């Protein structure tokens, strides 16, 4: 039997250190878990102190590097890493060893993940808790992630919390992916249509205009032809100005979205303007229920959970509504009344929250409601896709058809004149 120095977190979230006898580090980890401890580091007693001192210096250095220049892990890689880490911890590996394993896997193929895993392992070896190490890299790990890990440390159920986190991120990524894929087609068609139209206006229409002047001198052209020729001349003579104006407009729009009034106005428009308001409301409801249910189910206090949901909602209108719910709960009230007064969430959601509060099974109820709205988001995305296609076809028909009519109307006069 060998002796191992360990650093662990007990059920109350307090750090504990000591020495344990076991055949190897894996058995030591298993024995610690049987005692209700969550090990963050297990090293052989011989030379362990020296390694810990070096790790502490590296951890401090890594933490500083995280705060000022840590790379951001891609969402897909973060989901995979979280699930793999949960699997490694369930298999009995100490946290530091699990992080080192993930670091080795990412070497060469995923430099951002490799750097972040190394920094986390260094920080934990230096004596920091896992949640403290995660908090030094807010670019990769948001408040929701850190708070759930902290709750897992306090409860000693880190593996379960990480599995829930992975499931939460995978579902959120799946919904976001479906919405983005639904928007790819219309955006691509719109960009191509605008490029073709601009090409016609700049290069083709001027040649027809010159031909009309030579073949129909003094003739009055149809109104639609005059409009198209005028638009062509304006675009041709001010092409650079139009491009600059487009980029300036996009830049100003993005800057406005970063301000609270601008974000609120845009979110209000998105949640009120048909036909896309239904999708926005259902997506916001699914995200609210899934996030709050996951946090509360992992042991995060309700007020803290509401604050995290508010900060990660991504919608200013929803954020203000959740703040009202937070204030009401803080005063000892329930969630149902402020949710109904906000007029942001559907009545069905409010009713289910009321049932969850009365039965004491609010986290489970929230997750069930989230599942319902996620299915409705899927159907809404499919409906939106089927609606956008005919709209884009009609748009292209009007634009291209208008240009064709504008060009061929004077040509009829030309043919009559030549025939005469």
N, C-alpha and C positions, 0 to 999 in steps of 0.2 A: 504494500500500500504506500502511495506517495502522498505528500502534503501539497495542497494547492491554496494559494491566497486568492480570495474572491472579493469582488465588489458587487453588491446586489441591492435591489430595492424591495422593501417589504410591502405588506398590504396597505399600509398607511402612506406610502409614497416616500418613506424615509430611506436614506442610503445607509447600508450596513456593510461592514468589512470584517473579514475574519479568515480563519484557516480551516480547511476541511480535508479529511483523508479519503482518498479514493484511488481506484486503479488507474484512471486516466481522467483527462479534463471532461470528457463526455459524461462519465459516471458522476463526476463532481457536480456537473450542471444538473443532472437528474436528481441527485440527492438534495440539492438546494431547492429545486422546484417542489420536491416532496415536503420540504419545510415551509412552503408558502412564500419563497423568495424568488425574485426574478433577477437572475444573474446578468450583469452587464460586462463582467470581465472575470476570467478564471485563468491564472497563470501558475506555473510551478513555483513552489516556495523558494527554491534555490535560484537566486539572481532575479527574483520577481521584483524586488524593490527598485533595482537599477533600471529594469525595463519600464517600470511605472513612472520613474522620474523622467526618463527620456520621453515617454508617451505624453506626460503632462506638458512638457515644453512644446512637443509637436502639436498637441491638442490646442494649446494657446495660440500657437502660430497659425494652425489651420483655421481656428475660429476667426482670427483677425482677417485671414485671407478670404474666408467665406463672406464676411460682412462687407468687404470693399471690392471684391472682384470674383466672386464664385460664378462658375458657369451655370446655366439653367438647363436642367434635365427636361427633355421632351416629355410631353404628357404620356405618350405611349410607353416610353422607357420607364417612366415613373410608376405606371400601373404594373408593368412586368416586374420591376424591382421590388415593389411592395409585396406582391404575391410570392415571389421567390424568397424574400426575407422571412415571411410568415412560415413558409414551408421549412426553411432551414432551422428556425427557432423551434418549430414543432418537432423536428427531428432530434432536438436536444443540443444543438450547437450553441455555444456562448455568443452573445451579441457581437463582440468584437470579431470573433472568428467568422461569423456569418457575413459581416460587413467586408472583411478581407476577401472572403470567397467571391462575393459579388464584384469586388474591385478587380480581382484577377480575371473574372469572366468578361469584364468590360474593357480590358486592356487591349489597345490597338483598334478596336471596332467602335467604341463609344467613349471618346475622350472626356466628354462632360461628366458622364456617369462615373468613369474611373476616378476623376479628380474629386468629385463630391463624396464618393464612398471612402476614398482614402482620408479625406478631411474628417468625415464622421467617425471613422475608426480611430483616428489620432485623438480626437476630442474625447471620446468615450474612454480610451486608454488613459488619458490624462486626468480622469476623475469626473468628467461631466456626465450627466444623465443623457439618455438618448434624445429626449425632448429638448434639452438645452442645446445639444449639438445641432439638432434640426433647426432650431430657432435662429441660429447664426446664418442660415442660408434662406432668407425669405423668398428669393427668386424661384426656388424649386419647391419649397415646402411652405404652403400658406398657413394661415391661422387655424383652419380646420384640421389640417394634417397634424400640426404640432399639438393642438389641444386633445385630439383623440389619442395620440401616442402618450401624452401626459396622463390621460385617464387610464390607459392600459398599464402604465407603470404603477399607478396608484392601486389598481385592482389586481395586478399580477396576471392579467389576461392579455398580454401583449400580442400573442399569436392571433387570438380571436379579433382583436381590434384591427390588426393589420389586414386580416382577411376581409373584414367589413370595409376598410378603407379601399382595398383593391376593388371590391365589388362596386362600391360607390363611384369610384373614378371610372371604371369600365362602363357603367351604365351612363354616366354623364358624358363620356367620350362618344358612346354609341349614339346618343340623342343628338349631340352637337354635330357628329359626322353625317347623320341623316339630313339635318337641316342644311348643312353646307353643301352636301351633294345635290339637294333639291334646288339650291340656288346657282349651282355651277352652270347648268344648261341655259337658263335664261340670261345669265350674265355673259356667257360665251356668245350666245346668239346676238345679244345687244351690242357687244363690242365689235363683232364681225359686221353687223349691219351698219353700225356707225362708220367703220373703216371703209366699207364699200361705198356708202353714201358720200363720205368725204372725198373719196377718189373720183366719183362721178362728178361731184360739184367742182372740183379743182381742175380736172384734166379733160373731161368729156363735154360738160355743158358749155364751156367757153367756145369750143370748136363749133358746136351747133349754133350758138348765138351769132358767131361770125358768118356762118353760112346763111342764117336767116336774114342778116343785114344785107348780104350781097344778092340774095335771090328774091327777097321781098322788100325792096326799098320803099319806104313810106307807108308800108302796110302796118296796121295795128294788130299786134299779136294778142292771143288770148290772155286773160288775166292770170291763169295758172302758170303760163309760160313766162310771163313777165316776173311773177313772184319767184320762180325757180332760178331764172337768170340773175335776178337781183341778189338772191341768197348766194348764188355761186360767185358773183363778183365780190360780195362782202367777205365770204370765206377765203377766196383766193387772195384778196388784197390784205387781209388781216389774219392770215393763218397763224403766224407766230403769236400774235396777240390773243387769239382764241386758245391756243395751247397753254400759254402762260396763265391766262384767266382760269382755265380749267384746273391747273395745278394749284393756283392760289385759292380757288374756291374749295377744293378738296382739303387743303391745309387748314383753312379757316374753319371748315366744318369739323375737322378732327380736333382742333383746339377748343371749339365750343363744346364738343362732347366731353372734354376733360373737365369742364366747369360744371358745378352742381346745377345751376339753372338751365344750362344747355342740355345736360344729360336728362334732367327731369322733363324738359319740353319734348325731347326726342322720344323718351320712353312713354310719355303720356300719349303722344301721337301714335306710337306703335301699338299701344294697348287699346286705342279707341278707333283707329282707322281700319275699316274692313277692306279686303277680306282676310288680311293677315293678323288681325287683332286676336282672333280665336286661337291661333297657333302660339302667339306670344304669351297669352294668358295661361294656356295649358302648360307651356314649357316652364313658365315662372312658378306655377303651382307645383308641378312635379319636382322642380329643383328645391323649392322651399320645404316640401314634405320630406323628400329624401335626405336632405342635409340635416334638418332638425331631428328627424327620426333616427338617423345614424348616430348623431352626436349624443342624444339622450339615451339611446340604447347602449352606447359605449360607456356610460357613466358620467358624462359631462353634465354639470348643473344646468338647470333650465335657463337661468338668466345668462350664464356664460354662453350657452348654446345659441340663444336668440341673438346675442351680440355677434357671434361668429357668423351666423346665417345672414345677419344684416350686412356685415363687412364683405361677405363673399357672394352676395346676391347678384351683382352685376347689373342691377336695375334700380335706378334712383327712386322710382315710384314704389317698388316693392320694399326698398330699404327704409323709406319713411314709414310705410305701413308696419313693418316689423319693429321699428323703433317705438311706435305707439303701443304695440303688443308688449314689448319689453317693459315700458313704463307702467302699463297696467298690471302686469304680473309682479313687478317690483312693489306695487302698492297692495298686493294681496288678492288681486282680481284674477279671473280666468282669462284664457286666450280668445274665447269665442266672441265675446262682444266687440273687442277692438278689431278683430279680423272682419266682422260683419260691417262695422262702421267704416273701415278703410275702403270698401267697395272695389277692392283690387282682386280679391280671390273669389272663386265661385262659391255659391251658397252650399253646394254639396260638400266642399272642403270644410267649411265652417261647421256644418252639422256633424261631420265625422270627427272633427277635433273635439266638439262638445261631448260626443259619445266616448271618445278616448279619455277625456278628463273625468267623466263620471265613473267609468269602469276602472280607472287607474292603469290602463294599457295604452297610454298615448303614443309611446314610441312605435309599438307594433301597428297601431292604427295609422300613424303617419306613413309608415313604410308601405302599408297596403294601399293607401290613397295614392302614394307616389307611383306604385305599380299601375294603378288605373289610369292616371294621367299620362304616364309614359306610353302606354298603349294608345291613348287618344292622340298623343303627339305624333306617333307613327302614322296613324290613319290621317291626321291632318296634313302631314308632310306629303303623303301619297295624293291626297285630294288637291293640295296646292300645286303639286307637280302637274297633275292632269289639267288643272285650270290654267296654269301659266303657258303651257304649250299652245293652245289655240289663241291665247292673247298675243303671244309673240308672232305667230303666223299671220294674224290679222294686222299687226303692226308693220311687219315686213311687206305685206301686200299693199297696205296704204302708202308706205314710203316709196317702194319701188314702182307701184302702179301709178302714183302721182307723177313721178319723174317721167315715166314712159308716156303718159297722156300729155304732159307738158311739152315733150319733144315731138310727138307725132301729130299734135293738133295743127301746128303751122305747116308741117310737111304735107298735109292734105291740101292746103292752099297752094303750096308749091307744085304739087302734082297737077292740080286743076289748071294752074297758070301755064305749066309746060304743055299740058294737053291742048289748051286753047291756042 
